[in-house]
Every structure is written in C-alpha cells, then in structure tokens.
Amino acid sequence: MSNFQHAAGASKFQNPISKDYLWLHLRDLPYFRALLRAVEARFYEEIDLPSPTLDLGCGDGHFASIALERQLEVGIDPWRGPLREAESRGTYQGLAQSDGAAIPFADGHFASVVSNSVLEHIPHLDEVLEETARVLKPGSPFIFCVPNHNFLPNLSVGRMLDRVGFDRLGDAYRTFFNRISRHHHCDPPEVWEDRLERAGFEIECWWHYFSHSALRTLEWGHYFGVPSWVSQVLTGKWILSSTKWNLALTRCLVQRYYDEPIATENGTYTFYIARKR
C-alpha cells in the first residue's frame, strides 16, 4: 500500500475541531476509553456519511451520539443490554439485535457503513466484511478503525519484561492483555487491504494514530480504572461525579495525548476509509 494513501488520510483534517470531544467522553467513561474515543471522534468531523447509514456494532450508542451530528438510520449489535442504552439515547432511527454476519437488510440498502473500534473483536471477520459489502451500494464508503501491528509490541509491561530478558513472560503478558481487550485482530494495513479486497472493497486512504505514549496511558488505565468498573457495576455509571473540577487532574494527565497530531507515523491504531467496488 502506498505512502500516498497514508498522507491523503492525514491531509483531510485542516479545520479547527468544533467540539471538546475529550471532555464529552471524560464525563461519561473511564479515562483511558475516553481518551481513545475522543481522538477518534475528531476524525468524523470531515467525513461524509451519506444516508442511509448503518452503524455496525453500535453498542450503547454513546460514541455516535457525540461524534456524529445527525441521527443515524440503523444501529446493529449482537447484545441486547447495550441496545437498550442506545435506544434511550435516541441516536438511531432504528436498532436491530443482529450478528454482523447476518445483517437483516436487503442487498445495497445502505449508502454508508461506520464501525468504530469493533472489527478487532470479531473472530469471524471475513463473513462480516462480506455481509457488510452485500448491504452497501456500489461506491459507498465503509469507515472503520482498529488496533494495528504496533499495538502488542509497544505494551509497556511487555517491553519492560523484554528488556530484562524475560521474553516469554513478555509474550505471555501480551497474550493476556490482548485477551482482556477481547482482540482477535491487530494487523498492518497490507493485511487489511487483502481481506477488504476479497470482500469487495478498496481502500481509499488510511492513517495511523495514538502514539506509544498514549497507548501506555490506555494500558495502565485498565488497572487504575478498576474503581470506575466497580462504580459501573454498583450504580450503572462509570463516573460518579461528572464535574470539571472532579475530572480536572484526569484531564490534565491525558490532554497532551488528545492534542497529538492527527496522524502519528508509528501509531498503534489505524483509521480506514474504504469503498465498495
């Protein structure tokens, strides 16, 4: 895949960001998830999603409610609990409980599909990509983002174990972290290019984002975020006090990673804009 496609993606973003995406996510989510989602939300400001749009793996609808300016036509997800939350947000005109390999719509029904940080969690990915292509009109965009080949090698605990000669423990830690992250795919662009071509897509552009330092913040956030998990279990809320004064220190710690350049050459995640052939 050419460097031009990388540069083309990075050059799309010239205008000032219109929303404080970091705050809008920090007030509702554990800080490590909020940081990643806030970075990704910036990308959608200059991306056109023609109607009707399908949100593949919409979850609870929180991300779409912040990142996208209009109500999307359809969100699908295999889990009923998150769909109930999505329904309460009013982010979608319609919702369907469905596996991505069996989307309950006719051929060519949608003019765009978005899938934000979802595809890495799907073991039967080829079937889902083929089904996504089936329900898209020819020439329609398919927008998604995923962790890439830089993700596992740059986990800080794994790197530390490697440096002191415990390579096997380092690899075991990477396997552990991948498992708790529920990742099935952390692949480079050339792997995505091949699987997308087989499914009937071509990549228009892509860019890496989320630096190694930002990844370290996400990694350790899984452990420091345990109190947020307890809060969510007991109260249904990740953040008990969603006030700026309560979250001021948290914001101070993550702001610099949110302010990183849009495209980071060795970033640990990749954003793709593909089109159905």
C-alpha positions as CSV (number, residue, x, y, z in Angstrom):
1,M,0.0,0.0,0.0
2,S,1.4,3.4,-1.0
3,N,2.5,6.2,1.4
4,F,0.2,8.4,-0.6
5,Q,-2.8,6.8,0.9
6,H,-1.4,7.4,4.3
7,A,-0.7,11.1,3.5
8,A,-4.1,11.5,1.9
9,G,-5.8,10.5,5.1
10,A,-3.8,12.8,7.2
11,S,-4.3,15.8,4.9
12,K,-8.1,15.6,5.2
13,F,-8.1,17.4,8.6
14,Q,-7.3,21.1,8.2
15,N,-10.2,22.8,10.1
16,P,-10.3,23.5,13.8
17,I,-12.1,20.9,15.9
18,S,-15.6,22.2,16.7
19,K,-16.3,20.3,19.9
20,D,-14.4,19.5,23.1
21,Y,-14.5,15.7,22.5
22,L,-12.2,14.9,25.3
23,W,-14.5,16.4,27.9
24,L,-17.6,14.9,26.4
25,H,-16.1,11.5,26.8
26,L,-14.3,12.0,30.1
27,R,-17.5,12.9,31.9
28,D,-19.1,9.5,31.0
29,L,-16.3,7.0,30.6
30,P,-13.1,5.7,32.3
31,Y,-10.3,8.0,31.3
32,F,-8.4,5.5,29.1
33,R,-11.5,4.7,27.0
34,A,-12.5,8.4,26.9
35,L,-9.1,9.4,25.5
36,L,-9.1,6.9,22.7
37,R,-12.8,7.6,21.8
38,A,-12.1,11.4,21.9
39,V,-9.2,11.1,19.5
40,E,-11.3,9.0,17.1
41,A,-14.3,11.3,17.3
42,R,-12.2,14.2,15.8
43,F,-11.9,12.2,12.6
44,Y,-15.6,12.2,11.8
45,E,-15.9,16.0,11.5
46,E,-14.7,16.0,7.9
47,I,-16.0,12.6,6.8
48,D,-19.2,12.4,4.8
49,L,-21.6,9.6,5.7
50,P,-24.4,9.5,3.1
51,S,-27.8,8.3,4.2
52,P,-28.9,5.8,5.0
53,T,-26.1,4.8,7.3
54,L,-25.5,1.6,9.2
55,D,-23.5,1.6,12.5
56,L,-22.0,-1.9,12.6
57,G,-21.5,-2.8,16.3
58,C,-23.2,0.3,17.6
59,G,-23.0,-0.8,21.3
60,D,-24.7,1.6,23.6
61,G,-24.7,4.4,21.1
62,H,-22.5,6.7,23.3
63,F,-19.8,7.2,20.7
64,A,-22.2,8.0,17.8
65,S,-24.2,10.4,20.0
66,I,-21.1,12.5,20.5
67,A,-19.1,12.1,17.3
68,L,-21.8,12.3,14.7
69,E,-24.0,15.3,14.1
70,R,-27.1,13.5,12.9
71,Q,-29.3,10.6,13.9
72,L,-28.1,7.5,12.0
73,E,-30.7,5.4,10.3
74,V,-29.7,2.0,11.8
75,G,-27.5,0.6,14.5
76,I,-26.9,-3.2,15.0
77,D,-25.3,-5.1,17.8
78,P,-25.5,-8.7,19.0
79,W,-26.0,-7.7,22.6
80,R,-29.4,-6.6,24.0
81,G,-28.2,-4.7,27.0
82,P,-26.2,-2.1,25.1
83,L,-29.0,-1.8,22.6
84,R,-31.4,-0.8,25.3
85,E,-29.0,2.0,26.2
86,A,-28.7,3.1,22.6
87,E,-32.4,3.2,22.4
88,S,-32.6,5.5,25.4
89,R,-30.1,7.9,23.8
90,G,-32.2,8.4,20.6
91,T,-29.0,8.1,18.5
92,Y,-30.6,5.9,15.8
93,Q,-33.8,5.8,13.9
94,G,-33.9,2.1,14.3
95,L,-32.0,-0.7,16.1
96,A,-31.6,-4.4,15.4
97,Q,-30.1,-7.1,17.5
98,S,-28.0,-9.0,15.0
99,D,-24.7,-10.6,14.3
100,G,-22.7,-8.7,11.7
101,A,-22.5,-11.9,9.5
102,A,-26.3,-11.8,9.2
103,I,-27.4,-8.2,8.7
104,P,-31.2,-8.1,8.4
105,F,-31.4,-5.7,5.4
106,A,-31.6,-6.2,1.6
107,D,-28.7,-6.0,-0.8
108,G,-27.5,-2.4,-1.4
109,H,-29.8,-1.0,1.3
110,F,-27.2,1.4,2.8
111,A,-25.2,4.3,1.4
112,S,-22.5,4.2,4.1
113,V,-21.4,2.0,7.0
114,V,-19.4,3.0,10.1
115,S,-17.8,0.6,12.6
116,N,-15.7,2.3,15.3
117,S,-13.3,0.1,17.1
118,V,-15.4,-3.0,16.6
119,L,-13.9,-5.2,13.9
120,E,-10.9,-6.2,16.0
121,H,-13.3,-8.0,18.4
122,I,-14.9,-10.3,15.7
123,P,-13.4,-13.8,15.2
124,H,-15.5,-14.5,12.0
125,L,-14.3,-11.3,10.4
126,D,-14.3,-12.4,6.7
127,E,-18.0,-13.3,6.9
128,V,-18.8,-9.9,8.5
129,L,-16.9,-8.0,5.8
130,E,-18.7,-9.9,3.0
131,E,-22.1,-9.2,4.6
132,T,-21.2,-5.5,5.0
133,A,-20.3,-5.3,1.3
134,R,-23.6,-7.0,0.5
135,V,-25.8,-4.4,2.2
136,L,-23.8,-1.4,0.7
137,K,-24.5,0.3,-2.5
138,P,-21.6,0.2,-5.0
139,G,-19.2,3.1,-4.4
140,S,-20.4,3.7,-0.8
141,P,-17.9,4.4,2.0
142,F,-17.1,1.9,4.8
143,I,-15.4,3.8,7.7
144,F,-13.7,1.9,10.5
145,C,-10.7,1.9,12.9
146,V,-8.8,-0.9,14.6
147,P,-5.6,-1.5,16.6
148,N,-2.7,-2.4,14.4
149,H,0.6,-4.3,14.3
150,N,2.2,-1.7,16.6
151,F,-0.2,-2.4,19.5
152,L,1.1,-5.5,21.1
153,P,4.9,-4.8,20.7
154,N,4.5,-1.5,22.4
155,L,2.7,-2.5,25.6
156,S,4.8,-1.1,28.4
157,V,4.8,-4.2,30.7
158,G,5.8,-6.5,27.8
159,R,8.6,-4.1,26.7
160,M,9.9,-4.0,30.3
161,L,10.0,-7.8,30.6
162,D,11.8,-8.0,27.2
163,R,14.4,-5.5,28.4
164,V,15.3,-7.6,31.4
165,G,15.5,-10.8,29.4
166,F,12.1,-12.3,30.2
167,D,10.9,-12.6,26.7
168,R,8.5,-15.4,27.3
169,L,6.8,-13.6,30.1
170,G,6.6,-10.5,27.9
171,D,4.8,-12.5,25.3
172,A,2.6,-14.1,27.9
173,Y,1.7,-10.6,29.1
174,R,0.8,-9.5,25.6
175,T,-1.4,-12.5,25.2
176,F,-3.1,-11.7,28.5
177,F,-3.7,-8.1,27.6
178,N,-5.0,-9.0,24.2
179,R,-7.4,-11.4,25.9
180,I,-8.8,-8.8,28.3
181,S,-9.1,-6.4,25.4
182,R,-11.0,-9.0,23.5
183,H,-8.8,-8.5,20.4
184,H,-8.8,-11.1,17.6
185,H,-7.0,-8.9,15.1
186,C,-4.1,-6.4,15.4
187,D,-3.0,-6.3,11.8
188,P,-1.0,-3.9,9.5
189,P,-2.6,-2.1,6.5
190,E,-1.4,-4.7,4.0
191,V,-3.4,-7.4,5.8
192,W,-6.5,-5.2,5.9
193,E,-6.0,-4.4,2.2
194,D,-6.0,-8.1,1.3
195,R,-9.1,-9.0,3.4
196,L,-11.0,-6.0,2.2
197,E,-10.3,-6.7,-1.4
198,R,-11.5,-10.3,-1.0
199,A,-14.8,-8.9,0.4
200,G,-15.3,-6.4,-2.4
201,F,-13.8,-3.2,-1.0
202,E,-10.9,-1.0,-2.0
203,I,-9.1,1.3,0.5
204,E,-9.3,5.0,-0.3
205,C,-7.0,6.2,2.5
206,W,-5.7,5.3,5.9
207,W,-3.6,6.8,8.7
208,H,-2.1,5.6,12.0
209,Y,-2.9,7.4,15.2
210,F,-2.5,7.0,19.0
211,S,1.2,7.1,19.9
212,H,3.2,4.7,22.0
213,S,2.9,7.1,25.0
214,A,-0.9,7.3,24.5
215,L,-1.1,3.5,24.4
216,R,0.8,3.3,27.7
217,T,-1.9,5.6,29.2
218,L,-4.6,3.3,27.8
219,E,-2.8,0.1,29.1
220,W,-2.4,1.3,32.7
221,G,-5.9,2.8,32.6
222,H,-7.2,-0.8,32.5
223,Y,-5.7,-1.3,36.0
224,F,-6.2,2.2,37.5
225,G,-9.7,2.2,36.1
226,V,-10.9,-0.6,38.4
227,P,-12.8,1.9,40.7
228,S,-14.7,3.1,37.7
229,W,-15.7,-0.5,36.9
230,V,-16.9,-1.0,40.5
231,S,-18.9,2.2,40.2
232,Q,-20.5,1.0,36.9
233,V,-21.4,-2.4,38.5
234,L,-23.0,-0.8,41.6
235,T,-24.6,2.4,40.1
236,G,-24.7,1.9,36.3
237,K,-22.3,4.9,36.0
238,W,-18.7,4.9,35.2
239,I,-18.1,8.3,36.7
240,L,-20.0,9.3,39.9
241,S,-19.2,13.0,39.7
242,S,-19.1,14.2,36.1
243,T,-17.9,17.7,37.0
244,K,-15.0,19.6,35.6
245,W,-13.4,20.2,39.0
246,N,-13.6,16.5,39.8
247,L,-12.0,15.5,36.5
248,A,-9.5,18.4,36.2
249,L,-6.5,16.3,37.2
250,T,-7.5,13.4,35.0
251,R,-7.9,15.8,32.1
252,C,-4.5,17.4,32.8
253,L,-2.9,13.9,32.6
254,V,-4.4,12.9,29.2
255,Q,-4.8,16.3,27.4
256,R,-1.4,16.1,25.7
257,Y,-2.2,12.8,24.1
258,Y,-5.5,14.2,22.8
259,D,-3.6,17.1,21.3
260,E,-1.2,14.8,19.4
261,P,-1.1,15.3,15.6
262,I,-3.9,13.6,13.7
263,A,-1.5,11.1,12.1
264,T,1.3,9.5,14.0
265,E,3.7,7.5,11.9
266,N,4.2,4.7,14.4
267,G,0.7,5.0,15.9
268,T,-0.9,1.9,17.5
269,Y,-4.3,2.2,15.8
270,T,-5.3,2.7,12.2
271,F,-8.3,4.6,10.7
272,Y,-9.5,3.4,7.3
273,I,-11.8,4.9,4.6
274,A,-12.7,2.1,2.2
275,R,-15.3,1.9,-0.6
276,K,-17.4,-0.9,-2.0
277,R,-16.3,-1.6,-5.6
